[in-house]
Amino acid sequence: MTSTAMIEAAAARLKGHARLTPLLSSPFLNEIAGRRVLVKPECLQHTGSFKFRGAWSAVSALDPDTRRRGVIAFSSGNHAQGVALAARAHGAPAVIIMPEDAPRMKIDNTRALGAEVVLYDRKNGEDRDAIGRQHAETRGLTLIKPFDEPQVIAGQGTVGLEIAKQAAEQGVEAAEVLVCCGGGGLTSGVALALEAHALRMRARPVEPEGFDDVARSLSAGDIVSNAAPSGSICDAIVTPQPGEITFPILSRLCGPGLAVSDEEALRAMALAFSRLKIVLEPGGAVALAAALFRPDQIEGETVIAVATGGNVDAEMFQKAMASAE
């Protein structure tokens, strides 16, 4: 299991490699939310999302001989790009299994970062795990899971370390920390970091409506799955269910989950651009959407939203901007 010591060790390995993203604010967003809103823009991170942190943590933790043989990952795009860049920086081959319906920009960017991309048919139920196992076994590659992996969780937890320190510098000791959530790697890492360094802050997962498996799992006290494998524009955080490693952390440390509509995610994207001058993808905007449009479900005078990614196609971004007209 991931520990605070692992998160701090990951932070040491990431130093000089990951970007220290700020906490942003806008009086206009505060007015909409009815409280102070701080935004952690991981869309400014290398490869455009927080996923670089976990990828670097996992790749850098491998022993040199294992790393030289190469790594394999499956992802709809952000984990893919993070692993591709981390592997390239360490001189390791990378194979990425991606759904063929992933945003074209994410597929192209992953290839541009030097990874070999293998596409599979997610909509018709093609088994990515079977494809991954075949490549891993025949080529001697090490699997780096997108969220259910201790070193990946440790890398994502460095976001929580930064939030605790930056919030304290701005005089914030208590807050709900909203995190865009798929399988729970980032949310569980942030929750562990806050437990150690900001006891009056509580992580809460945010998901798309209809794909709120983490929220429903937390409510049920056991892991439940989504009924469909896809169907939301928030592709980056549509996962079948919480992870076996992440769920115990989430259930112990997190507050109730929140869910927002695709339309609210688009509105949050438009507001992030107009008020903070940052570009978000739909899945990276759901935490901000919850901060702005779910005020009655949030406690306290301050809310912190992690804006997790900005890898959005031009067509989707134009749709988001049109939503504000």
C-alpha positions as CSV (number, residue, x, y, z in Angstrom):
1,M,0.0,0.0,0.0
2,T,1.1,3.5,-0.7
3,S,2.3,5.5,2.4
4,T,3.1,9.0,3.1
5,A,6.8,8.1,3.0
6,M,6.3,6.8,-0.5
7,I,4.7,10.0,-1.6
8,E,7.5,12.1,-0.1
9,A,10.1,9.8,-1.8
10,A,8.2,10.3,-5.1
11,A,8.3,14.0,-4.6
12,A,12.1,13.9,-4.2
13,R,12.4,11.9,-7.5
14,L,10.0,14.3,-9.2
15,K,11.9,17.4,-8.1
16,G,13.4,19.2,-11.1
17,H,11.2,17.1,-13.5
18,A,7.6,17.9,-12.6
19,R,6.2,21.4,-12.7
20,L,5.1,23.0,-9.5
21,T,1.6,24.1,-10.4
22,P,0.1,27.1,-8.5
23,L,-3.2,27.7,-6.8
24,L,-5.3,30.1,-8.9
25,S,-8.3,32.2,-7.9
26,S,-10.8,34.6,-9.4
27,P,-13.4,36.8,-7.7
28,F,-15.8,35.9,-10.5
29,L,-15.6,32.2,-9.6
30,N,-15.9,33.0,-5.9
31,E,-19.2,34.9,-6.6
32,I,-20.6,32.0,-8.6
33,A,-19.7,29.4,-5.9
34,G,-20.7,31.6,-3.0
35,R,-17.3,30.9,-1.3
36,R,-13.6,31.2,-1.9
37,V,-12.5,28.9,-4.8
38,L,-8.9,27.9,-5.3
39,V,-7.9,25.9,-8.5
40,K,-4.8,23.7,-8.8
41,P,-4.2,23.7,-12.6
42,E,-2.5,20.4,-13.4
43,C,-3.4,21.1,-17.0
44,L,-0.1,23.1,-16.9
45,Q,1.8,19.9,-15.9
46,H,4.1,18.2,-18.5
47,T,1.9,16.3,-21.1
48,G,-1.0,18.5,-20.0
49,S,-2.1,16.5,-16.9
50,F,-1.2,15.3,-13.4
51,K,-0.6,11.8,-14.9
52,F,3.0,12.7,-15.6
53,R,3.6,12.6,-11.8
54,G,2.5,9.1,-11.3
55,A,4.2,7.9,-14.5
56,W,7.5,9.4,-13.5
57,S,7.2,8.0,-10.0
58,A,6.6,4.5,-11.3
59,V,9.2,4.5,-14.1
60,S,11.9,6.1,-11.9
61,A,11.3,3.5,-9.2
62,L,12.1,0.5,-11.4
63,D,15.5,-1.1,-11.2
64,P,17.6,-0.2,-14.2
65,D,17.6,-3.7,-15.9
66,T,13.8,-3.9,-15.6
67,R,13.4,-0.4,-17.0
68,R,15.6,-1.1,-20.0
69,R,13.3,-3.9,-21.1
70,G,10.5,-1.4,-21.4
71,V,7.1,-0.6,-19.9
72,I,3.5,-1.1,-21.0
73,A,0.4,0.8,-20.0
74,F,-3.3,1.2,-21.0
75,S,-5.0,4.5,-21.1
76,S,-7.5,6.7,-23.0
77,G,-4.7,9.3,-23.3
78,N,-3.4,11.2,-20.2
79,H,-1.7,8.2,-18.5
80,A,-0.5,7.2,-21.9
81,Q,1.3,10.4,-22.5
82,G,2.7,10.5,-19.0
83,V,4.2,7.1,-19.3
84,A,5.5,7.7,-22.8
85,L,7.3,10.9,-21.7
86,A,8.7,9.3,-18.5
87,A,9.9,6.2,-20.4
88,R,11.5,8.3,-23.1
89,A,13.4,10.4,-20.5
90,H,14.7,7.2,-18.9
91,G,15.7,5.6,-22.2
92,A,13.1,2.9,-22.0
93,P,10.7,1.6,-24.7
94,A,7.0,2.1,-24.1
95,V,3.9,0.3,-25.5
96,I,0.6,1.9,-24.8
97,I,-2.8,0.2,-25.3
98,M,-5.4,2.8,-26.1
99,P,-9.1,2.7,-27.1
100,E,-9.6,3.5,-30.7
101,D,-12.3,6.0,-29.7
102,A,-9.9,8.0,-27.6
103,P,-9.5,11.7,-28.7
104,R,-7.3,11.8,-31.7
105,M,-5.0,14.4,-30.2
106,K,-4.2,12.1,-27.3
107,I,-3.4,9.2,-29.6
108,D,-1.2,11.4,-31.8
109,N,0.6,13.0,-28.9
110,T,1.4,9.6,-27.4
111,R,3.0,8.4,-30.6
112,A,4.8,11.7,-30.9
113,L,6.4,11.1,-27.5
114,G,8.0,7.9,-28.9
115,A,5.6,5.3,-27.6
116,E,4.2,2.4,-29.7
117,V,0.4,2.7,-29.7
118,V,-1.8,-0.4,-29.9
119,L,-5.5,0.4,-30.4
120,Y,-8.4,-1.7,-29.2
121,D,-12.2,-1.6,-29.7
122,R,-13.6,-0.5,-26.3
123,K,-17.2,0.0,-27.5
124,N,-17.5,-3.6,-28.6
125,G,-15.9,-5.0,-25.5
126,E,-12.4,-6.0,-26.8
127,D,-10.3,-7.0,-23.7
128,R,-7.5,-4.5,-23.2
129,D,-6.1,-6.6,-20.3
130,A,-5.7,-9.6,-22.6
131,I,-4.0,-7.5,-25.2
132,G,-1.7,-6.0,-22.6
133,R,-0.8,-9.4,-21.1
134,Q,0.1,-10.8,-24.5
135,H,2.5,-7.9,-25.2
136,A,3.9,-7.9,-21.7
137,E,4.6,-11.6,-21.7
138,T,6.0,-11.9,-25.2
139,R,8.2,-8.8,-24.9
140,G,9.2,-8.8,-21.2
141,L,7.5,-5.4,-20.5
142,T,6.6,-4.1,-17.0
143,L,2.9,-3.0,-16.7
144,I,2.3,0.4,-15.2
145,K,-1.3,0.6,-14.2
146,P,-3.1,3.9,-14.6
147,F,-4.3,4.1,-11.0
148,D,-4.2,0.8,-9.1
149,E,-0.4,0.9,-8.6
150,P,1.3,2.0,-5.4
151,Q,4.1,4.0,-7.0
152,V,1.6,5.7,-9.4
153,I,-0.6,6.7,-6.4
154,A,2.5,8.0,-4.6
155,G,3.4,10.2,-7.6
156,Q,-0.2,11.6,-7.8
157,G,-0.1,12.2,-4.0
158,T,2.5,14.9,-4.6
159,V,-0.4,17.1,-5.8
160,G,-1.7,16.8,-2.2
161,L,1.6,17.8,-0.7
162,E,1.7,20.9,-2.8
163,I,-1.9,21.8,-2.0
164,A,-1.3,21.5,1.7
165,K,1.8,23.8,1.5
166,Q,0.3,26.3,-0.9
167,A,-3.0,26.6,0.9
168,A,-1.2,27.3,4.2
169,E,0.8,30.0,2.5
170,Q,-2.5,31.6,1.5
171,G,-3.9,31.4,5.0
172,V,-6.2,28.4,4.3
173,E,-6.2,25.7,6.9
174,A,-9.6,24.0,6.3
175,A,-11.1,23.2,2.9
176,E,-12.8,20.5,0.9
177,V,-10.5,19.4,-1.9
178,L,-12.5,18.3,-4.9
179,V,-10.6,15.9,-7.2
180,C,-11.6,14.7,-10.7
181,C,-11.8,11.0,-10.2
182,G,-11.7,7.9,-12.4
183,G,-10.2,4.9,-10.7
184,G,-9.1,6.9,-7.7
185,G,-5.3,7.1,-8.0
186,L,-5.1,10.9,-7.7
187,T,-7.9,11.1,-5.2
188,S,-6.4,8.5,-2.9
189,G,-2.9,10.0,-3.2
190,V,-4.2,13.4,-2.4
191,A,-6.2,12.1,0.5
192,L,-3.1,10.4,2.0
193,A,-1.0,13.5,1.6
194,L,-3.7,15.7,3.3
195,E,-4.1,13.2,6.1
196,A,-0.4,13.7,6.9
197,H,0.0,17.5,6.3
198,A,-3.5,19.1,6.4
199,L,-5.8,17.4,8.8
200,R,-8.6,20.0,8.3
201,M,-8.8,19.3,4.6
202,R,-10.9,16.5,3.1
203,A,-10.6,15.1,-0.4
204,R,-13.8,14.4,-2.2
205,P,-14.1,12.6,-5.6
206,V,-16.0,14.2,-8.5
207,E,-17.2,12.2,-11.5
208,P,-19.5,12.5,-14.5
209,E,-23.2,11.7,-14.0
210,G,-23.9,8.1,-15.0
211,F,-20.3,7.1,-14.4
212,D,-20.1,7.9,-10.7
213,D,-18.9,4.4,-9.6
214,V,-16.6,5.8,-6.9
215,A,-19.4,7.8,-5.3
216,R,-21.8,4.9,-5.4
217,S,-19.1,2.6,-4.1
218,L,-18.4,4.9,-1.2
219,S,-22.1,5.1,-0.4
220,A,-22.5,1.3,-0.6
221,G,-19.4,0.5,1.4
222,D,-18.2,-1.9,-1.4
223,I,-16.9,-1.7,-4.9
224,V,-19.7,-1.3,-7.6
225,S,-19.2,-0.9,-11.3
226,N,-20.6,1.4,-14.0
227,A,-23.2,-0.1,-16.3
228,A,-21.6,1.1,-19.5
229,P,-17.9,1.3,-20.6
230,S,-18.3,4.7,-22.3
231,G,-20.8,7.4,-23.1
232,S,-19.6,10.6,-21.4
233,I,-17.5,13.4,-22.9
234,C,-15.3,13.1,-19.8
235,D,-13.4,10.2,-21.3
236,A,-10.3,10.8,-19.2
237,I,-12.1,9.7,-16.0
238,V,-14.5,7.0,-17.3
239,T,-13.3,3.8,-15.6
240,P,-15.2,0.6,-14.9
241,Q,-14.9,0.8,-11.1
242,P,-12.6,2.0,-8.3
243,G,-9.3,0.1,-7.9
244,E,-8.7,-2.7,-5.4
245,I,-5.9,-0.6,-3.9
246,T,-7.5,2.8,-4.2
247,F,-10.9,2.0,-2.8
248,P,-9.8,1.2,0.8
249,I,-8.0,4.5,0.9
250,L,-10.9,6.4,-0.5
251,S,-13.4,4.8,1.9
252,R,-11.2,5.6,4.9
253,L,-10.3,9.2,4.1
254,C,-12.7,10.8,1.6
255,G,-16.0,12.6,1.9
256,P,-19.0,11.7,-0.2
257,G,-18.6,11.7,-3.9
258,L,-20.1,14.3,-6.2
259,A,-21.3,14.0,-9.8
260,V,-21.8,16.7,-12.5
261,S,-23.4,16.6,-15.9
262,D,-21.5,16.8,-19.2
263,E,-23.1,20.2,-19.7
264,E,-21.8,21.5,-16.4
265,A,-18.3,20.3,-17.3
266,L,-18.4,22.3,-20.5
267,R,-19.6,25.4,-18.6
268,A,-16.7,24.9,-16.2
269,M,-14.3,24.7,-19.1
270,A,-15.6,28.0,-20.5
271,L,-15.3,29.7,-17.1
272,A,-11.8,28.3,-16.5
273,F,-10.7,29.8,-19.8
274,S,-12.4,33.2,-19.4
275,R,-11.6,33.7,-15.7
276,L,-8.3,31.8,-15.1
277,K,-6.9,31.7,-18.7
278,I,-6.4,28.0,-18.6
279,V,-7.6,25.3,-21.0
280,L,-9.3,22.2,-19.5
281,E,-10.7,19.0,-21.0
282,P,-14.1,17.8,-19.9
283,G,-12.8,15.2,-17.5
284,G,-10.3,17.7,-16.1
285,A,-13.1,20.2,-15.4
286,V,-15.6,18.2,-13.3
287,A,-14.0,19.2,-9.9
288,L,-14.3,22.9,-10.8
289,A,-17.9,22.3,-12.1
290,A,-18.8,20.8,-8.7
291,A,-17.2,23.7,-6.8
292,L,-19.2,26.1,-8.9
293,F,-22.5,24.3,-9.4
294,R,-22.9,22.1,-6.3
295,P,-22.6,24.7,-3.5
296,D,-25.2,23.0,-1.3
297,Q,-23.2,19.8,-1.3
298,I,-19.9,21.4,-0.1
299,E,-19.0,22.5,3.4
300,G,-16.8,25.4,4.6
301,E,-15.7,28.8,3.4
302,T,-13.1,27.6,0.9
303,V,-13.1,24.9,-1.7
304,I,-10.1,23.7,-3.6
305,A,-10.6,22.1,-7.1
306,V,-7.9,20.1,-8.8
307,A,-8.1,20.9,-12.6
308,T,-6.6,17.6,-13.7
309,G,-6.0,17.9,-17.4
310,G,-6.1,20.1,-20.5
311,N,-5.8,17.7,-23.5
312,V,-8.9,18.7,-25.4
313,D,-9.6,18.5,-29.1
314,A,-10.4,21.9,-30.8
315,E,-14.0,20.8,-31.6
316,M,-14.7,19.9,-28.0
317,F,-13.2,23.2,-26.8
318,Q,-15.3,25.1,-29.2
319,K,-18.4,23.3,-27.9
320,A,-17.4,24.4,-24.4
321,M,-16.9,28.0,-25.4
322,A,-20.3,28.0,-27.2
323,S,-21.9,26.8,-23.9
324,A,-21.1,30.1,-22.3
325,E,-22.8,32.2,-25.0
